């Protein structure tokens, strides 16, 4: 059985902990590898290497760092199919979804290529007689990223592209469910010319996570995952004096007004709810159907579900792959029986589509008549289950969205520009889509929710990412005026 190990100081390093975990092919249900699970000593070794490398890398010129990021961008582009294939093999998402993940990650590297501009700082000359002030953003040193299983390429690129470009050394702790992509990322980073030790990969579970959160040499931690774990990461790391950006869970709502293009809304709902088997923090999990929009919208979504091909991610005919593990599939499936018991109606039951399949498959499900208080509404399911809540008015829809404890994203489908502008102002979430079901910001903006979807005060990547991975140093300086100084500066006297 192949063992997936660590990358420390530019080289693959076998684990000495003696602890491993299984890595599955979700399409077949069979184990394809095992992943090393680091102990405290292995985390400490990676951080020590990163700390030594950070001292030299922070002194690299901005032009050197920019050129390195350009080379990395080209290498990632040339290897996008290899990366996508690894994601599909261990996560299960179809190849088109995996390729899209790589493409969105590339945006962050492209943004980081502009680091000479992004780190310009500020200068004020002559604030007083002979007095100048300038501010420069400086790297933090060693920073770490703890990334989720659902985007094993994109989310690490959210983090380390800016972190490394800003002059930091980075320690990545990827998900133990699909760890192989992290090794290829490390290979490409090294090929791009990033010095050994500036980018390190430590495989592991909670033991490794907790050591990262406590390690005195790590200045900042970035995390994406569920809300309970995000809260733990935030509370533990801040208690140990670190900067933290911790993105948690979501319950994203898509509000559909009666004037909306129902066919377009149904297309978007299907793509947003069932793409990547619903294992996306920006997936639409609740349709809020306003007034007369409800019946035609439910019918249109149900009609589309019947044509979705569920199968192995590497099959070109497949439109949705399996879930990542058998345990997760069983948890998602349990919500369907619970929804019926609580009085909701299963319009489409995805459990039937997976019968007799050896992989971790679950078909697309559509649940109507859902209300707050039902588990299928209240919980983050993270699977291909779409709930429909019916309300009478726009005001009811806004009240529902804003009362939800999560605040990651929300979308509105309408033909009314006035309603769209009002929704932008009224809704209390971090990312808003108008006739766009999944409003993930492009790489030169920043990604982050509100409420229980974000712990800390920093969103991910883009300008917020640069701010997070640097700290300002303000220098106030006074120099003698050549006209009045007694020192011979070699200049003619000023008259």
C-alpha positions in Angstrom: 0.0 0.0 0.0 1.5 3.4 -1.1 2.1 5.8 1.8 1.6 9.5 1.2 4.1 11.4 3.3 5.3 14.9 4.0 7.3 17.5 2.1 9.8 19.3 4.4 12.7 21.4 3.1 11.9 20.7 -0.5 12.1 16.9 -0.2 9.5 14.1 0.4 10.0 12.8 3.9 8.6 9.5 5.2 6.7 9.7 8.4 8.2 8.3 11.6 5.1 8.5 13.7 3.9 5.0 12.9 0.4 6.5 12.5 -1.5 6.3 9.1 -5.0 6.8 7.8 -6.8 5.3 4.8 -7.3 7.2 1.5 -10.2 5.9 -0.6 -11.3 6.0 -4.2 -14.8 7.2 -3.6 -16.1 5.9 -6.9 -15.3 2.3 -6.0 -15.2 2.3 -2.2 -11.7 0.7 -2.2 -8.6 2.0 -0.4 -6.0 3.4 -2.8 -3.3 4.5 -0.4 -2.6 5.4 3.2 -1.6 8.8 4.4 1.0 9.5 7.2 -0.4 11.2 10.3 2.3 13.4 11.8 3.2 13.5 15.4 4.2 16.7 17.3 7.9 16.1 16.5 7.2 16.0 12.8 5.2 19.3 12.9 8.0 20.9 14.9 10.6 19.7 12.4 8.6 21.3 9.5 8.2 24.6 11.4 11.9 24.7 12.2 12.8 24.3 8.6 10.3 27.0 7.6 11.6 29.4 10.2 15.1 29.1 8.8 13.9 29.5 5.3 11.8 32.5 6.1 14.8 34.6 7.2 16.3 34.4 3.7 13.1 34.5 1.7 11.9 37.8 3.3 15.0 39.4 1.9 14.3 38.3 -1.7 13.5 41.3 -3.8 10.0 41.9 -5.0 11.0 41.4 -8.6 12.4 37.9 -7.6 9.3 37.0 -5.8 7.1 38.2 -8.6 9.1 36.3 -11.2 8.8 33.2 -9.0 5.0 33.5 -8.9 4.9 33.9 -12.7 6.8 30.7 -13.1 4.5 28.9 -10.6 1.5 30.1 -12.5 2.8 28.7 -15.8 3.7 25.3 -14.1 0.2 25.1 -12.5 -1.3 25.8 -15.9 0.8 23.2 -17.6 -0.1 20.6 -15.0 -3.8 21.4 -14.5 -4.9 18.1 -15.9 -2.6 16.2 -13.5 -3.9 18.2 -10.6 -7.6 17.7 -11.6 -7.0 13.9 -12.0 -5.6 13.6 -8.5 -8.6 15.6 -7.1 -11.1 13.3 -8.9 -9.3 10.2 -7.8 -9.4 11.0 -4.1 -12.3 13.5 -3.7 -14.6 12.0 -6.3 -15.8 15.1 -8.1 -16.1 14.9 -11.8 -13.2 16.0 -13.9 -14.9 19.2 -15.1 -15.5 20.3 -11.5 -11.9 19.4 -10.6 -10.6 21.4 -13.6 -12.7 24.4 -12.6 -11.2 24.2 -9.1 -7.7 24.4 -10.5 -8.7 27.3 -12.7 -10.1 29.3 -9.8 -7.0 28.6 -7.8 -4.8 29.9 -10.6 -6.6 33.3 -10.3 -5.0 33.7 -6.8 -1.5 33.0 -8.2 -2.1 35.5 -11.0 -3.1 38.1 -8.3 0.0 37.3 -6.3 2.1 38.0 -9.4 1.4 41.7 -8.8 3.1 41.7 -5.5 5.5 44.6 -6.3 2.4 46.8 -6.6 0.5 45.2 -3.7 3.3 45.9 -1.3 4.1 49.5 -2.3 3.3 50.9 1.2 2.9 54.6 1.8 5.1 57.7 2.2 4.5 61.2 3.6 7.2 63.7 3.1 7.7 66.9 5.2 5.1 66.1 7.8 7.1 68.6 9.9 10.3 70.4 9.5 12.8 67.9 8.1 10.5 65.0 9.1 9.3 62.2 6.8 7.1 59.2 7.6 6.7 56.0 5.6 4.9 52.7 6.1 6.1 49.4 4.8 4.2 46.1 5.0 6.5 43.3 6.2 6.1 39.5 6.2 5.1 37.8 9.4 7.6 34.9 9.2 6.1 31.4 9.4 2.4 31.0 8.6 0.2 27.9 8.3 -2.8 26.7 6.3 -5.3 24.0 7.4 -7.4 23.1 4.3 -10.5 21.1 3.7 -11.2 18.0 1.6 -13.6 19.6 -0.8 -11.0 21.8 -2.6 -7.6 20.2 -2.1 -6.0 22.5 -4.8 -8.0 25.7 -4.8 -8.0 26.4 -1.1 -4.3 25.9 -0.6 -3.7 28.3 -3.5 -6.1 30.8 -1.8 -3.6 30.9 1.1 0.0 30.2 0.1 0.1 32.2 -3.1 -0.3 35.5 -1.2 1.6 34.2 1.9 4.7 33.2 -0.1 4.6 36.3 -2.4 4.5 38.5 0.7 7.8 36.9 1.9 6.6 34.3 4.4 7.3 30.6 4.7 4.3 28.4 4.6 3.3 25.1 6.3 0.3 23.3 4.7 -1.7 20.8 6.6 -4.1 19.4 3.9 -7.1 17.1 4.5 -6.1 13.5 5.2 -9.0 12.4 3.0 -7.4 13.6 -0.3 -3.8 14.4 0.4 -2.0 13.6 -2.9 -2.7 16.9 -4.6 -0.6 18.6 -1.9 2.5 16.7 -2.9 2.1 17.7 -6.6 1.6 21.4 -5.5 4.8 21.1 -3.5 6.7 19.7 -6.5 5.5 22.6 -8.7 6.4 25.2 -6.1 9.9 23.8 -5.9 10.2 23.7 -9.7 9.2 27.3 -9.8 12.2 28.3 -7.8 10.8 28.8 -4.4 13.7 28.1 -2.0 13.6 24.8 -0.1 11.7 25.2 3.2 9.6 28.1 2.1 6.7 25.7 1.3 6.2 22.6 3.4 3.5 19.9 3.6 2.7 18.1 6.8 0.0 15.4 6.5 -2.0 14.7 9.6 -5.2 14.8 11.7 -6.2 16.7 14.8 -2.9 16.1 16.6 -1.1 18.0 13.8 -3.7 20.7 13.7 -3.5 21.3 17.5 0.3 21.5 17.4 0.1 24.1 14.6 -2.4 26.2 16.6 -0.1 26.1 19.6 3.4 26.4 18.0 5.1 29.6 19.2 7.0 30.1 15.9 3.8 30.2 13.7 2.6 33.7 13.5 -0.7 33.2 11.6 -3.1 30.4 10.8 -5.6 30.2 7.9 -8.4 27.7 8.0 -11.4 26.6 5.9 -13.8 24.0 7.2 -16.9 23.4 9.4 -18.1 26.0 11.9 -17.4 23.9 15.0 -13.8 23.3 13.9 -13.4 26.9 12.7 -14.4 28.1 16.2 -11.9 25.7 17.8 -9.1 26.9 15.4 -9.9 30.6 16.1 -10.2 30.3 19.9 -7.1 28.1 20.3 -4.8 30.0 17.9 -5.7 33.4 19.2 -5.2 32.2 22.7 -1.7 31.5 21.6 -1.2 34.9 20.2 -1.7 34.2 16.5 -3.5 36.0 13.7 -6.4 33.8 12.5 -8.7 33.8 9.5 -11.1 30.9 10.0 -13.9 30.3 7.5 -16.7 28.1 8.8 -19.9 26.5 7.5 -22.7 27.8 5.5 -26.4 27.5 4.7 -26.7 29.5 1.5 -30.1 30.6 0.3 -31.3 31.4 -3.2 -34.3 33.7 -3.2 -36.5 33.4 -6.3 -39.1 36.2 -6.9 -42.3 35.7 -8.9 -40.9 37.8 -11.8 -37.7 35.7 -12.2 -36.9 33.7 -15.3 -37.9 30.4 -13.8 -36.0 28.3 -16.4 -32.8 30.2 -15.8 -33.3 30.0 -12.0 -33.9 26.2 -12.2 -30.7 25.7 -14.3 -28.7 27.7 -11.7 -30.3 26.0 -8.7 -29.4 22.5 -10.1 -25.8 23.5 -10.9 -25.3 25.3 -7.6 -26.9 22.6 -5.4 -25.6 19.4 -7.0 -22.3 20.4 -8.5 -19.4 18.6 -6.8 -22.1 16.5 -5.0 -23.0 19.6 -2.9 -19.7 19.4 -1.1 -19.0 23.2 -1.5 -19.2 25.9 1.1 -20.9 28.1 -1.5 -23.4 25.4 -2.6 -27.1 26.5 -2.6 -28.8 24.3 -0.1 -32.1 26.3 0.4 -34.4 27.7 -2.3 -36.6 30.4 -0.9 -39.6 30.5 -3.4 -41.6 33.6 -3.1 -45.4 33.5 -3.8 -46.3 32.2 -7.2 -42.7 31.2 -8.1 -42.8 28.1 -6.0 -44.8 25.5 -8.0 -43.3 26.1 -11.4 -39.8 26.3 -9.9 -40.1 23.0 -8.0 -41.4 21.3 -11.1 -38.6 22.7 -13.3 -35.9 21.6 -10.8 -37.4 18.1 -10.4 -37.5 17.7 -14.2 -33.8 18.6 -14.5 -32.7 16.2 -11.8 -33.9 13.2 -13.8 -31.4 13.9 -16.5 -28.3 14.3 -14.2 -25.9 11.4 -14.7 -24.4 10.2 -11.4 -21.2 8.1 -11.8 -17.4 7.9 -11.4 -15.7 11.3 -11.7 -13.3 10.1 -14.4 -16.2 9.0 -16.6 -16.8 11.8 -19.2 -20.5 11.0 -19.1 -20.8 11.7 -15.4 -22.2 15.0 -14.2 -22.0 14.3 -10.5 -19.6 12.0 -8.7 -19.7 10.2 -5.3 -19.3 11.8 -1.8 -15.9 11.7 -0.3 -16.4 8.9 2.3 -19.0 6.2 3.2 -19.5 7.9 6.6 -20.3 11.2 5.0 -22.6 9.6 2.5 -24.5 7.9 5.3 -24.8 11.1 7.3 -26.2 13.0 4.3 -28.6 10.2 3.5 -30.0 10.2 7.1 -31.4 13.7 6.6 -33.8 12.5 3.9 -35.6 10.1 6.2 -35.6 12.7 8.9 -37.1 15.3 6.6 -40.1 13.1 5.8 -40.6 12.3 9.5 -40.7 16.0 10.3 -43.4 16.6 7.6 -41.4 17.7 4.5 -42.1 16.2 1.1 -39.5 14.3 -0.8 -40.1 15.4 -4.4 -37.0 13.5 -5.6 -35.3 10.9 -3.4 -31.6 10.5 -4.2 -31.3 7.4 -2.1 -32.7 5.3 -5.0 -30.1 6.4 -7.5 -27.3 4.9 -5.4 -28.8 1.5 -4.7 -26.4 -1.4 -5.6 -23.4 0.9 -6.3 -20.2 -0.1 -4.4 -18.9 3.5 -4.3 -19.9 6.3 -2.0 -22.8 7.5 -4.2 -25.9 9.4 -3.4 -28.3 10.8 -6.0 -29.7 14.3 -6.1 -32.6 15.0 -3.7 -35.2 17.7 -3.7 -37.2 18.4 -0.5 -40.3 20.7 -0.5 -42.3 22.1 2.4 -39.2 22.7 4.5 -39.4 25.0 7.5 -36.9 26.4 10.0 -36.6 24.0 13.0 -36.3 20.9 10.7 -32.9 19.3 10.8 -32.7 19.4 7.0 -33.0 23.2 7.2 -31.0 24.0 10.3 -27.9 21.8 9.7 -25.2 22.2 7.2 -25.7 18.9 5.3 -22.8 19.3 2.8 -24.3 17.0 0.2 -26.7 16.8 -2.8 -29.8 17.8 -0.9 -31.8 20.9 -1.9 -34.5 22.2 0.4 -37.4 24.4 -0.7 -38.9 26.9 1.7 -42.1 28.7 0.5 -42.8 32.3 1.7 -45.4 34.8 0.7 -43.4 38.0 0.3 -40.0 39.4 -0.3 -39.9 40.7 3.3 -40.5 37.1 4.6 -37.6 35.9 2.4 -35.2 38.5 3.8 -36.3 37.8 7.3 -35.6 34.1 6.8 -32.1 34.6 5.3 -31.1 37.1 8.0 -32.3 35.0 10.9 -30.1 32.1 9.8 -27.0 31.8 12.0 -24.8 31.4 8.9 -23.9 34.3 6.6 -21.7 33.0 3.9 -23.6 33.8 0.7 -27.0 34.4 -0.7 -28.5 34.9 -4.2 -31.5 36.6 -5.6 -33.2 35.8 -8.9 -35.3 38.6 -10.4 -35.9 40.8 -13.4 -36.5 43.8 -11.1 -33.4 46.1 -10.8 -35.0 47.9 -7.8 -35.5 44.6 -5.9 -31.9 43.6 -6.7 -30.5 46.9 -5.3 -32.7 46.5 -2.2 -31.6 42.9 -1.7 -27.9 44.0 -1.8 -28.5 46.4 1.1 -31.0 44.2 3.1 -29.3 40.9 3.2 -26.8 40.1 6.0 -24.3 37.9 4.3 -20.7 38.3 3.1 -21.2 37.4 -0.6 -24.2 38.3 -2.7 -25.3 37.1 -6.1 -27.8 38.8 -8.3 -29.0 36.2 -10.9 -25.7 34.4 -10.0 -26.3 31.4 -7.8 -22.7 30.9 -6.5 -21.1 34.4 -6.1 -17.5 33.4 -5.4 -15.4 36.5 -5.8 -12.7 36.6 -8.4 -9.1 36.4 -7.2 -8.6 40.2 -7.0 -11.5 40.6 -4.5 -11.7 38.6 -1.2 -13.8 35.7 0.0 -15.5 35.6 3.4 -18.8 35.3 5.0 -20.5 36.9 8.0 -21.9 35.5 11.3 -21.0 31.9 12.0 -19.4 31.5 8.6 -16.3 33.5 9.6 -14.2 33.8 12.7 -11.8 36.6 12.9 -11.8 39.9 11.0 -10.1 38.9 7.8 -11.5 37.4 4.6 -9.5 35.0 2.4 -7.2 35.9 -0.5 -7.2 39.0 -2.7 -6.4 42.4 -0.9 -7.5 40.9 2.5 -5.0 38.1 2.0 -2.1 40.5 1.5 -3.1 42.5 4.6 -3.4 39.3 6.6 0.0 38.0 5.7 1.9 41.2 6.4 2.1 43.7 9.2 2.9 47.4 8.9 6.1 49.0 10.0 6.0 52.8 10.3 9.3 54.7 10.1 9.6 58.3 11.2 12.9 60.0 10.1 14.5 63.3 10.4 17.4 64.5 8.3 19.4 67.8 8.5 18.4 70.5 6.0 21.4 71.1 3.7 20.7 74.9 3.9 21.1 75.1 7.7 23.3 72.1 8.6 26.8 72.6 9.8 27.8 69.4 8.2 29.5 69.7 4.8 27.3 67.6 2.5 29.2 68.6 -0.6 26.4 70.7 -1.9 26.5 74.4 -2.7 24.7 76.6 -0.2 21.0 77.2 -0.8 20.0 80.8 -1.1 
